[in-house]
Amino acid sequence: MASDTLIPVFYRIVFTIIDPFFCALGIAMHLFTKTDVLAALSPAAVVPVEILASRWRARGTSATVPPGSETVLLLDYLVGFFAMLGVLQVSLLRARPAYMYVWKALQFATLVLDVVQVAATARALLVQGRTEPSAWLGGGRQNFAGNAVFGLISARDRAGRDEDEDELSNSAIVAAGVTPM
């Protein structure tokens, strides 16, 4: 279909392969490495856990202190969110590869998410007194940089299109006999 070329290959790869991969990574991390996720976001929340764990190890016990049930609940909510976003990116964007409204809606929502996550991370770093990048932990750097990069890509994708392209895309879809969603 000629209208398939309206969405550049770079954006198709980023939003239907790379970003969903990071969603899957987020699912795995939030399910299986909750303490690492917490350490990246708020080291103070994990330091007491590490102190207690070291005391238990000193006593010959290998037990660790799991995150609180409220924290586990929030991390599990994030698992559902990552799963939802990944499914939408993989299925919806591939099902309607030339339908610009679908791309715009999902990418705008992703951009809003990335902006909120960068702002929340920046606020947490400020509150924790870790404004110098040298004070950031590896996971915090990765979260901040990853969200910032994908946010910039989403913003660039949004800024690179205008209403004429949308109209052309929608006309091509109708001409091909596909009913827009």
Buried (B, 14 or more C-beta within 10 A) or exposed (E): EEBEEBBEEEBBEBBBEEBBEBBEEBBEBBBEBBBBBBBBBBBEBBEEBBEEBEEBEEEEEEEEBEBEEEBEEEBEEBBEBBBEBBEBBBEBBEEBBBBBBBBBEBBBEBBEBBBEBBEEBEEBBEEBEBEEEEEBBEBBEEBBBBBBEBBEBBBEBBEEBEEEBBEBBBEBBEEEEBEEE
